[in-house]
Amino acid sequence: MSIRHGLLALLDQGPRYGYQLRAEFEARTGSTWPLNVGQVYTTLGRLERDGLVVPAGEDEEGHQFYAVTEEGRAELRNWFDTPVPRTNPPRDELAIKLAMAVTVPGVDVPAVVQSQRRHSIKALQDYTRLKGRALAGESGPKAGRDDGSDLAWLLVLDQLIFQAEAEVRWLDHCETRLAQHAEARAARPEPEAPRSGPEPAKDAPAVRAGRRVFRG
């Protein structure tokens, strides 16, 4: 998640101070990725260091405003124009958990999959209900106001729904793969135990280099 570029996008619409930026960021994303004001001011400090924003005065209550620079606008346009890279996918805790579970003795991996599947289906149902309410105008960051915030919230909800659906399908696939792996292991023949026979008699003939040698 790029807090940096999200704040630049908000500042592109006019100067704002930290608490305003936090409130508007959360409103446009439906508080899906909540920020604390410390994150906002830390990011603003880095943006100022990089020449992308500048202080723009204070109000009567002492709030420090920030404004985007031309370099900041160029950075923002480049962000919008550049696809999000998939070369370094973010770490997915669920994928890491299952990768570890199948290698650790004593873990009931199918139970882990089923537990997560129930959780993911519930999340999918919750997101779907939220979307229905948003479409009906009953919920949203600024329900009934045509400033784009409700549309932004719907787009975020769509992404969460598609992500949850994909996760459920992947868990179904994991369950199938685990069953196939268990069947393949069960069908694998057991290795034969090494044969143990009687020791040869001391006066038994021995063969060396293709010749029979008699011991007398």
C-alpha positions as CSV (number, residue, x, y, z in Angstrom):
1,M,0.0,0.0,0.0
2,S,1.5,3.3,-1.0
3,I,0.7,5.8,1.7
4,R,3.2,8.1,0.0
5,H,1.3,8.4,-3.2
6,G,-2.1,8.4,-1.6
7,L,-1.1,11.5,0.4
8,L,0.2,13.1,-2.8
9,A,-3.1,12.4,-4.5
10,L,-5.0,14.2,-1.7
11,L,-2.6,17.1,-1.6
12,D,-3.0,17.5,-5.4
13,Q,-6.5,18.8,-4.6
14,G,-5.2,21.5,-2.3
15,P,-3.2,22.0,0.9
16,R,-4.1,19.9,3.9
17,Y,-2.8,19.2,7.4
18,G,-2.1,15.8,8.9
19,Y,-5.4,15.0,10.5
20,Q,-7.3,16.0,7.4
21,L,-5.1,13.8,5.3
22,R,-5.7,10.8,7.6
23,A,-9.5,11.4,7.6
24,E,-9.7,11.7,3.9
25,F,-7.5,8.8,3.1
26,E,-9.6,6.5,5.4
27,A,-12.9,8.0,3.9
28,R,-11.9,7.2,0.4
29,T,-10.8,3.6,1.2
30,G,-13.7,2.9,3.7
31,S,-11.1,2.7,6.5
32,T,-10.0,-0.6,5.0
33,W,-6.4,0.4,5.6
34,P,-6.5,2.7,8.7
35,L,-3.7,5.1,9.3
36,N,-2.5,6.6,12.5
37,V,-1.5,10.3,12.4
38,G,2.1,9.4,13.2
39,Q,2.3,7.5,9.9
40,V,0.9,10.5,8.1
41,Y,3.4,13.0,9.6
42,T,6.3,10.6,9.1
43,T,5.4,10.2,5.4
44,L,5.0,14.0,5.1
45,G,8.5,14.5,6.5
46,R,9.9,12.2,3.9
47,L,7.9,13.8,1.1
48,E,9.2,17.2,2.2
49,R,12.8,15.8,2.3
50,D,12.4,14.6,-1.3
51,G,11.1,17.9,-2.5
52,L,7.6,16.6,-3.3
53,V,5.7,18.7,-0.7
54,V,6.4,22.0,1.1
55,P,5.0,23.6,4.2
56,A,2.1,25.9,3.3
57,G,1.5,27.9,6.5
58,E,-0.7,27.3,9.6
59,D,-4.3,28.0,10.5
60,E,-5.5,29.9,13.6
61,E,-5.4,26.6,15.5
62,G,-1.8,25.9,14.7
63,H,-2.3,23.2,12.1
64,Q,0.6,22.9,9.7
65,F,-0.6,22.7,6.1
66,Y,1.4,21.0,3.3
67,A,1.2,21.6,-0.4
68,V,2.3,19.5,-3.3
69,T,5.2,20.8,-5.5
70,E,5.5,20.4,-9.3
71,E,8.0,17.5,-8.6
72,G,5.3,16.0,-6.4
73,R,2.7,16.2,-9.2
74,A,5.1,14.6,-11.6
75,E,5.7,11.8,-9.2
76,L,2.0,11.3,-8.7
77,R,1.3,11.2,-12.5
78,N,4.1,8.7,-12.9
79,W,2.5,6.5,-10.2
80,F,-0.9,6.7,-12.0
81,D,0.7,5.9,-15.3
82,T,2.9,2.9,-14.2
83,P,1.3,-0.5,-13.6
84,V,1.8,-2.0,-10.1
85,P,4.6,-4.5,-10.5
86,R,4.1,-8.2,-9.7
87,T,7.8,-9.1,-9.8
88,N,8.0,-8.9,-6.0
89,P,4.6,-10.0,-4.8
90,P,3.8,-9.0,-1.2
91,R,4.2,-11.6,1.5
92,D,0.9,-13.4,2.0
93,E,0.6,-14.8,5.5
94,L,-1.8,-17.5,4.5
95,A,0.4,-18.9,1.8
96,I,3.4,-18.8,4.2
97,K,1.3,-20.6,6.9
98,L,0.3,-23.4,4.6
99,A,3.8,-23.7,3.1
100,M,5.1,-24.2,6.7
101,A,2.2,-26.4,7.8
102,V,2.9,-29.1,5.2
103,T,6.5,-29.4,6.3
104,V,6.0,-29.4,10.1
105,P,5.2,-32.9,11.6
106,G,2.0,-33.1,13.6
107,V,0.1,-30.2,12.0
108,D,-3.4,-31.1,10.8
109,V,-3.1,-29.3,7.5
110,P,-6.7,-30.1,6.2
111,A,-8.0,-28.6,9.5
112,V,-6.0,-25.4,8.9
113,V,-7.4,-25.1,5.4
114,Q,-11.0,-25.7,6.5
115,S,-10.7,-23.1,9.3
116,Q,-9.3,-20.5,7.0
117,R,-12.0,-21.4,4.4
118,R,-14.8,-20.7,6.9
119,H,-13.2,-17.4,7.8
120,S,-12.8,-16.4,4.2
121,I,-16.3,-17.2,3.3
122,K,-17.6,-15.2,6.2
123,A,-15.5,-12.2,5.1
124,L,-16.8,-12.6,1.6
125,Q,-20.4,-12.5,2.9
126,D,-19.7,-9.4,5.0
127,Y,-18.1,-7.6,2.0
128,T,-21.1,-8.6,-0.2
129,R,-23.5,-7.2,2.3
130,L,-21.5,-3.9,2.6
131,K,-21.6,-3.6,-1.2
132,G,-25.3,-4.1,-1.3
133,R,-25.8,-1.4,1.3
134,A,-23.5,1.0,-0.5
135,L,-25.3,0.4,-3.8
136,A,-28.5,1.2,-2.1
137,G,-27.1,4.4,-0.7
138,E,-27.4,3.2,2.9
139,S,-23.7,3.2,3.7
140,G,-20.4,4.6,2.5
141,P,-17.9,7.2,3.5
142,K,-20.1,10.1,2.4
143,A,-23.4,8.4,1.5
144,G,-25.5,10.6,-0.8
145,R,-22.7,13.0,-1.8
146,D,-21.4,12.9,-5.3
147,D,-17.7,13.7,-4.7
148,G,-16.4,10.3,-5.8
149,S,-15.9,9.0,-2.3
150,D,-18.7,6.5,-2.6
151,L,-17.4,5.3,-5.9
152,A,-13.9,4.9,-4.4
153,W,-15.4,2.8,-1.6
154,L,-17.3,0.6,-4.1
155,L,-14.1,0.0,-6.0
156,V,-12.3,-1.0,-2.8
157,L,-15.2,-3.3,-1.9
158,D,-15.1,-4.9,-5.3
159,Q,-11.4,-5.6,-4.9
160,L,-11.9,-7.2,-1.4
161,I,-14.8,-9.4,-2.8
162,F,-12.7,-10.6,-5.7
163,Q,-9.7,-11.2,-3.4
164,A,-11.9,-13.2,-1.0
165,E,-13.4,-15.2,-3.8
166,A,-10.0,-16.0,-5.2
167,E,-8.8,-17.1,-1.8
168,V,-11.7,-19.5,-1.3
169,R,-11.0,-21.0,-4.8
170,W,-7.3,-21.4,-3.9
171,L,-8.2,-23.1,-0.6
172,D,-10.5,-25.5,-2.5
173,H,-7.6,-26.2,-4.8
174,C,-5.3,-26.8,-1.8
175,E,-7.7,-29.2,-0.3
176,T,-7.8,-31.2,-3.5
177,R,-4.0,-31.2,-3.8
178,L,-3.6,-32.4,-0.2
179,A,-6.1,-35.3,-0.9
180,Q,-4.2,-36.3,-4.1
181,H,-0.9,-36.2,-2.2
182,A,-2.3,-38.4,0.6
183,E,-3.6,-40.9,-2.0
184,A,-0.3,-41.0,-3.8
185,R,1.6,-41.7,-0.6
186,A,-0.9,-44.4,0.4
187,A,-0.4,-46.1,-3.0
188,R,3.3,-46.0,-2.9
189,P,4.8,-49.5,-2.2
190,E,6.6,-50.0,1.0
191,P,10.4,-50.4,0.7
192,E,11.6,-54.0,1.0
193,A,13.4,-54.9,4.2
194,P,17.0,-56.1,3.6
195,R,17.2,-59.9,3.4
196,S,19.1,-61.7,6.1
197,G,20.3,-65.3,5.2
198,P,22.5,-67.9,7.0
199,E,26.2,-67.1,7.0
200,P,28.2,-69.3,4.5
201,A,30.0,-72.3,6.0
202,K,33.7,-71.9,6.6
203,D,34.5,-74.6,4.1
204,A,32.2,-73.2,1.4
205,P,33.9,-72.5,-1.9
206,A,34.7,-68.9,-2.5
207,V,34.8,-67.2,-5.9
208,R,37.5,-64.7,-6.6
209,A,38.1,-62.9,-9.9
210,G,36.1,-65.4,-11.8
211,R,38.0,-68.5,-10.5
212,R,36.8,-71.0,-8.1
213,V,39.2,-71.4,-5.2
214,F,39.0,-74.5,-3.0
215,R,40.0,-74.4,0.6
216,G,41.4,-77.5,1.9
